[in-house]
Amino acid sequence: MWSTRKSIYSRWPLHLMLLPGLALLFVYHYIPMLGVSLAFQNFKPTLGLFGSKWVGWDNFTYMMALPNIYRVIWNTLYISVLKVIAGLAFPIIIALLLNEIRTVFVKRSIQTLIYLPHFLSWIILGGILIDVLSPSTGIVNGVLKGLGFEPVFFLGEPKTFPYVLVTTDVWKEFGFNTIVYLAAITGINPNLYEAAVVDGANRWKQILHITIPGILPVIVLLATLSLGHILNAGFDQVFNLYNKAVYETGDIIDTLVYRMGIQQAKYSLATAVGLFKSVVSFILISVSYMLAYRFANYRIF
C-alpha cells in the first residue's frame, strides 16, 4: 500500500500533465453526450433541450420507416467492408515487395512517397480527384481516350462510385499501414531466413513460410480491430466526392445524418440515426476487442 502511494506521489507531475487532455475529453466528448436526449424528443430550438416534448421511441420508429434507410445502411456496410478488405490486403503486398528491395535509399524513398497522401485532408484530395477524374478534362479519361476507350464518369456513375471510394481510400492510407507491416517484418528473427537459405528455400518460399507467418499476429490484430469501424465508411471522403447522382450507391449513414440535421434541421431524427449507429458501433468495437484478445493476445488494460 505504501509503495503504491509512494509511486503516485513520485509521479504526480506526469498525472498533472494529463489534466489538459482530460479537460478537453470531458468538454468535447462527455458534455455533448447530453444531446443524445434529442433522439427521444421532438426538439424545438426555441424551447431548448429541457423544454422540448418527449416522444420516446417515435424518432427511431420513423427512422426505420424512411424509404431509403435500408439502402443507406447497405451502402455503408458495403463500402466499409470493401475498404477493410482492400485496406488489409494491399498494404501487406506492398510491404512484402518493399522488404525485398535491398537498396536502402530506394526503399526509403518509396516509403516516403506512398506515405505522403496520408497527411493530406480529404478536402484537398477531393478537389484533386474531382479534377483528375473529370470526364472531359481529367487526366485519367484523357489516357482512356488515347487508348480508344469511352470516357468514364467516375464520380457521377452510381455503379462506379463505390469502387472509386475504395480505391482512393486505399491509395491515401496504404502507406501508413505498409509501415506498420514493415515494422512487424523487422521483428522477425533473421536467423530463420539464414536457416531457410541453408535448406535451399528461395525468396518466395521464405516469404510464404517465414515472413507471412511472422506478421500474421499483426494482420489478425488489425483485421479484428477494423471490425469496430465497419459502420464508418468515411464521411470526409464521401462528403467531398459524392453528389445527388450517386446517392443510390454512395449515400451513407453519416451523410444522411448531415443532410437531415444540418440542411433540413431535423435535429431529433438526425440524432436518432446517429445514436443507432453509435450503439451498433459500440457493440462491434466490443466484439472486435474480444476477438483481438483471443486471436492476437491484444488487450488495452
C-alpha positions in Angstrom: 0.0 0.0 0.0 2.8 2.4 1.0 4.7 1.5 -2.2 1.6 2.4 -4.3 1.2 5.8 -2.6 4.9 6.5 -2.9 4.7 5.7 -6.7 1.7 8.0 -7.1 3.5 10.8 -5.2 6.7 10.4 -7.2 4.8 10.6 -10.5 2.4 13.5 -9.7 3.9 15.8 -12.4 3.0 13.1 -15.0 -0.5 12.9 -13.7 -0.7 16.7 -13.7 0.2 16.7 -17.4 -2.9 14.6 -18.1 -5.3 17.2 -16.8 -5.5 19.4 -20.0 -6.2 16.3 -22.1 -8.8 15.1 -19.6 -10.4 18.5 -19.6 -10.7 18.5 -23.4 -12.1 15.0 -23.3 -14.7 16.0 -20.8 -15.7 19.2 -22.5 -15.8 17.9 -26.1 -16.9 14.3 -25.6 -18.8 13.9 -22.4 -20.8 17.1 -22.0 -22.1 16.9 -25.6 -23.5 13.4 -24.7 -26.4 15.3 -23.1 -27.5 16.0 -26.7 -28.3 12.3 -27.1 -31.6 13.1 -25.4 -32.7 14.8 -28.6 -33.3 11.3 -30.1 -36.2 10.9 -27.6 -37.6 14.4 -28.1 -39.5 16.5 -30.6 -36.7 19.1 -30.3 -37.6 22.7 -30.9 -34.7 25.2 -30.8 -37.0 27.8 -29.3 -37.9 25.5 -26.4 -34.4 24.2 -25.8 -33.1 20.9 -24.6 -35.2 20.8 -21.4 -38.4 22.4 -22.8 -39.0 20.2 -25.8 -41.6 17.5 -25.8 -40.5 13.9 -25.0 -41.7 11.4 -27.6 -40.0 8.2 -26.5 -39.1 5.9 -29.4 -41.1 7.7 -32.1 -38.0 9.0 -33.8 -36.5 5.5 -34.1 -39.8 4.2 -35.5 -39.9 7.0 -38.0 -36.2 6.3 -38.8 -36.8 2.7 -39.7 -39.8 3.7 -41.8 -37.7 6.0 -44.0 -37.8 4.8 -47.6 -34.0 5.0 -48.1 -32.8 3.9 -44.6 -32.0 0.3 -45.6 -30.3 1.3 -48.8 -28.1 3.8 -46.8 -27.3 1.1 -44.2 -26.4 -1.3 -47.1 -24.2 1.3 -48.8 -22.4 1.9 -45.5 -21.7 -1.8 -44.9 -20.8 -2.5 -48.5 -18.3 0.4 -48.8 -16.8 -0.3 -45.3 -16.3 -4.0 -45.9 -14.6 -3.3 -49.2 -12.4 -0.7 -47.6 -11.4 -3.2 -44.8 -10.6 -6.0 -47.2 -8.6 -3.8 -49.6 -7.0 -1.8 -46.8 -5.6 -5.1 -45.3 -4.6 -6.9 -48.5 -2.9 -4.1 -50.4 -0.5 -2.9 -47.7 0.6 -6.4 -47.0 1.5 -7.0 -50.6 3.4 -3.7 -50.8 5.2 -4.3 -47.5 6.3 -7.7 -48.8 7.6 -6.2 -52.0 9.4 -3.3 -50.3 11.0 -5.8 -47.9 12.7 -7.4 -50.9 14.4 -4.2 -52.0 18.0 -4.2 -50.8 18.9 -0.6 -51.8 18.1 1.4 -48.6 17.8 4.8 -50.5 15.3 3.4 -53.0 13.3 1.6 -50.2 13.1 4.8 -48.0 12.2 7.0 -51.0 9.3 4.7 -52.0 8.1 4.6 -48.3 8.1 8.4 -48.2 6.2 8.8 -51.4 3.5 6.3 -50.6 3.1 7.8 -47.1 2.6 11.4 -48.2 -1.1 11.1 -49.1 -1.9 10.1 -45.5 -1.1 13.7 -44.4 -3.5 15.3 -46.9 -7.1 16.1 -45.9 -10.0 14.9 -48.0 -10.8 18.5 -48.7 -7.6 18.8 -50.6 -7.7 15.3 -52.1 -11.3 15.8 -53.1 -10.5 18.8 -55.2 -7.6 17.0 -56.8 -9.7 13.8 -57.6 -12.6 15.8 -59.0 -10.2 17.4 -61.4 -8.2 14.2 -62.2 -11.3 12.1 -62.7 -13.3 14.7 -64.7 -14.9 13.1 -67.8 -13.9 16.0 -70.1 -10.6 17.4 -68.8 -9.4 14.7 -66.4 -6.0 13.0 -66.8 -7.5 9.5 -66.3 -10.1 9.9 -69.0 -7.6 11.6 -71.2 -5.5 8.4 -71.1 -8.6 6.2 -71.7 -9.5 8.3 -74.8 -5.9 8.0 -76.0 -6.2 4.2 -75.7 -9.5 4.2 -77.6 -11.9 3.8 -74.7 -15.0 5.8 -73.9 -14.7 8.3 -71.1 -16.0 7.2 -67.7 -17.9 9.5 -65.4 -16.2 8.1 -62.2 -17.9 10.5 -59.8 -21.3 10.5 -61.5 -22.0 6.9 -62.2 -23.7 5.0 -59.3 -22.2 1.6 -60.3 -18.6 3.1 -60.4 -18.7 5.4 -57.4 -18.3 2.9 -54.5 -15.2 1.5 -56.2 -13.8 5.0 -56.6 -14.2 5.5 -52.9 -12.5 2.2 -52.0 -9.6 2.8 -54.5 -8.9 6.4 -53.4 -9.2 5.5 -49.7 -6.6 2.7 -50.1 -4.4 5.0 -52.1 -4.5 7.6 -49.3 -4.0 5.2 -46.4 -2.0 2.2 -47.6 1.3 3.9 -47.0 0.7 4.2 -43.3 -0.4 0.6 -43.0 2.5 -0.6 -45.0 4.9 0.9 -42.5 3.1 -1.0 -39.7 3.7 -4.3 -41.6 7.3 -3.3 -42.4 7.9 -2.7 -38.7 6.4 -6.2 -37.9 8.7 -7.7 -40.6 11.8 -6.2 -38.9 10.9 -8.0 -35.7 11.3 -11.4 -37.4 14.4 -13.3 -36.3 16.9 -13.1 -39.2 18.3 -16.5 -38.2 15.2 -18.0 -39.6 16.0 -16.7 -43.1 19.6 -17.9 -42.8 18.4 -21.4 -41.9 15.9 -21.3 -44.8 18.7 -20.4 -47.3 20.8 -23.3 -46.0 17.8 -25.6 -46.5 17.6 -24.3 -50.1 14.5 -22.2 -49.8 14.1 -19.4 -52.4 12.8 -15.9 -51.8 9.2 -16.9 -52.5 9.3 -19.8 -50.0 10.9 -17.6 -47.4 8.0 -15.1 -47.8 5.5 -17.9 -47.7 6.9 -19.8 -44.7 8.7 -17.2 -42.6 7.6 -13.6 -43.4 3.8 -14.1 -43.6 3.6 -16.3 -40.5 5.8 -13.8 -38.7 3.5 -10.9 -39.3 0.3 -12.9 -39.0 -0.4 -11.8 -35.4 -0.3 -8.1 -36.6 -2.6 -9.0 -39.6 -5.1 -10.7 -37.2 -4.9 -7.8 -34.8 -5.6 -5.1 -37.4 -8.3 -7.2 -39.1 -10.2 -7.7 -35.8 -9.8 -4.0 -34.7 -11.1 -2.9 -38.1 -14.5 -4.6 -37.3 -15.2 -1.8 -34.8 -15.2 0.8 -37.7 -17.4 -1.2 -40.0 -20.1 1.5 -39.9 -17.6 4.3 -40.6 -17.5 4.4 -44.4 -15.6 7.7 -44.3 -17.7 10.8 -44.0 -15.0 13.3 -45.0 -14.2 11.3 -48.2 -17.8 10.7 -49.3 -19.0 14.2 -48.4 -16.3 15.8 -50.6 -16.8 13.4 -53.6 -20.5 12.5 -53.8 -23.4 14.2 -55.4 -27.1 13.6 -55.9 -26.4 11.4 -59.0 -24.7 8.8 -56.8 -27.0 8.8 -53.7 -28.2 5.4 -54.8 -24.8 3.7 -54.0 -22.8 6.5 -52.3 -25.1 7.8 -49.6 -24.0 6.5 -46.1 -25.3 6.9 -42.6 -23.0 9.9 -41.8 -24.0 11.8 -44.9 -27.7 11.1 -44.2 -27.3 12.5 -40.7 -25.6 15.6 -42.0 -28.4 16.3 -44.5 -31.2 15.7 -42.0 -29.5 17.5 -39.1 -27.7 20.4 -40.8 -29.5 21.0 -44.1 -33.1 20.0 -43.1 -32.9 21.0 -39.4 -34.5 17.6 -38.3 -32.3 17.5 -35.2 -34.2 14.8 -33.3 -34.3 12.4 -36.3 -30.7 13.0 -37.1 -29.7 12.3 -33.5 -31.7 9.1 -33.5 -29.9 7.9 -36.7 -26.6 8.9 -35.2 -27.4 7.2 -31.9 -28.4 4.0 -33.7 -25.0 4.0 -35.5 -23.1 4.7 -32.3 -24.8 1.8 -30.4 -24.1 -0.7 -33.2 -20.5 0.6 -33.5 -20.0 0.2 -29.7 -21.2 -3.5 -30.0 -18.9 -4.1 -32.9 -15.9 -2.5 -31.1 -16.5 -4.6 -28.1 -16.6 -7.8 -30.2 -13.5 -6.7 -32.1 -11.5 -6.3 -28.9 -12.7 -9.6 -27.6 -11.5 -11.2 -30.9 -8.2 -9.3 -30.8 -7.6 -10.6 -27.3 -8.5 -14.2 -28.2 -6.6 -14.4 -31.5 -3.8 -11.9 -31.2 -3.4 -11.7 -27.4 -4.1 -7.9 -27.6 -5.7 -6.1 -24.7 -6.0 -2.4 -23.7 -5.8 -3.0 -20.0 
